[in-house]
């Protein structure tokens, strides 16, 4: 079985951050806690073999793309382009938190991480642990840590043993504070469109 490390999302210790960053830097795959649910991810660097491994471990169609967890709200403009003002307002209100914004990808996003329509999904999680890793390593390409089609894990102990064994390191922070997947909003047009009703109950007005 893969290595499991107990961590604190709010106040992660330096040793945990160094260990997780080392795995990511070497092209490894992590299971990590977030504020919403547990995720399986890697550093979103070009030609990273861990990117392909995630699809195999999750048993997910390669035609789909992986959302990015980023460190700060300013990353919305670094990795997105032509971001509408209303989307900026949503990010200002709900980041860090359980809101994912799908935006047109900037040139800073490698082609292999973009959707077929040239988009990228971005979220700043309310997790000091994940944000610290993203500040050091750059964006983390991440999806929920479960077999595709199964329920997302909301605790470290709830991650499928098969997945724990297949990844390089599992960071276990106990129960995820929210325990519900993020709300996804399409921010590529002039008006918002909710793609997935998740943790946030959004009443969007433009």
N, C-alpha and C positions, 0 to 999 in steps of 0.2 A: 504494500500500500504506500502511496506517496506520503511525503512529509506533511505534518500538520503542525501549525504554530499558532498558539493562542495570542491574540492581539487585542488592543483597545482602540476602537475606532476614533474615540474622542481625543485621547492622549496617547498616540502610539509611541512606543519607546524607540530609541535610535537603533538598537540591534534589530528590531523587527523590520524597520524601514530599510536598513542596509541589506538585510537578507532578502527581502522581497525585491528590492531594486537590482540586486545581483542576479537573481533569477531572470528578471525581465531583460537586463542588459545582455545576458548570455543567450537570448532567444528562447526563453522558457515561457511556460503557461502557468498562470496563477488562478486559483479560486480565491476570490476576495469578497469581503462584506461590503455592502453599501447601505445607505439609509433605507432603500426600498427593499431589494432582495439581494441574494448572493449572486455574484457574477463570475464568469470565466473569461479571462482576458490575457492580453499580451501588449507589449509596446507596439504602437502603430507606426513602425518604421518600414521603409521600403524593403521588399523581398524578405521579410521576416518569416522563416519557416513555421514559427508558432502560429501565425495567422491561419495557415491551412490546417494545422493541428486542431485548432478550436472547432472547426467545422466537423472534422472527423470525430472528435470526442463527443460533441453535442449531437452528432448524427443529423446535421442540418444541411439543407440544400445549399450548395456553394453559390448558387445564383443570388442568394440573399446577401445582404451586407451587414456589417457589425457596427452598432453605434459606438461613438467615442465618449469616454469620460474625460473631461478636461478640468484644469485646475481652477480657472477663474473666468468671470463673465467677459473679460476682455478677449478671451479666446473665441468668442462668437464671431468677432470680426477678423480674427487671424485665420480661422479655418472656414468661415462662411463669407459669402459675397452677396451684395445687393440685399442685405438684410432689412426687411421692412421696419419702420419705426415701432409698429405695434409689437413686433417680436422682441425688439430691444426692451420695451416696457415689460413684457412678460418675463424676460430674463432678469431684469432689475428686481421684479417683484418676487419671483419664485426660485431664483438661484442664490445660494446652493439649495437644492431640493429636488423633488421627484417630478421634474418637468424635462422632457426631451424635445428639442426643437430640430426639425428637419429643415435644413437650409441648402441653398446652392453652394457647392463646394468651391473653395478658393484654390489657387494654384499650389497652396501649401499642403493640400491633401493629395497624397499619391493616388494614381489612377486605380490601383488595386483595391483601395478602400472606398471608392466612390460607388454610389448606386448607378444602375444603368442609365438613369436620368440625370446623372451628374450631381447628386446630392450627398450630403453627409448628415447624420443625426448626432447632435451634440447635447451633453448634459454636464452640469457641474453638480456632483453629488454632495449631500450634506454629510460628508465623511472626511474628517481631518486626515485620516490614514490614506484614503484614495487620492485626495487632493495633493497631499505631500508627495506621493509617488508620481502623480502626473506632473508636478512642478519639476521633479528631478529627471523623469524619463521622457516627458512629452505625453501626448494623448495616449490613452489606453483603449485599444479596440476590445470591446467587451459585450457579452451577451449573457443572459441569465444562465446560471449554473445548473442546468438540468438537461435531460434528454429531450430533444425537440418534441413538442406536443405534450410533455408532462408538466406537472405543476412546478413552479419556481420554488427553489429552496429559500426559506426565510430564516433559517438558523444554520450554523456551521454543521451541527450534527445531522441536519436534514439533507445535506448534499449527498447524492447517491454514492455509495462506496465505489462503484465502477468509475465515476468521475474523479473522486479523490485519488484513486490509484493511477489514473491516466495522466493527471497533471503533475507538474514538478513541485508545487507547494500549495497547500491550502491554508489560508489565513482565517482562523476561526475567532470571531468576535461575539459569539453567542447570538441571540435573537437580533434580527434587523429591526431598527426602531419603528419603521413604517410598516413593513411586512406586506406591501402591495407594490406591484410594478409601477413604473413611472407613467405619467400621462404623456402621450406623444402628440405633438401638434405640427402639422405641415405649415411651414413658414416660407414657402417658395412663391406664394402668390400675394395678391393685394389684400386678401382676407384670410383669416385663420381657418384651418380645417382640422378637427380632432380626428386623429388616426386610431388612437387607442385611449379609451377612458380608463385611467388608472388611479393613482393615489390622490390626484388633485381633482376636485370638482370645479371645473373652470366655467365661469359664465363670461365668455369673451365678447367684448364689444369693441368695434373698430371705429 
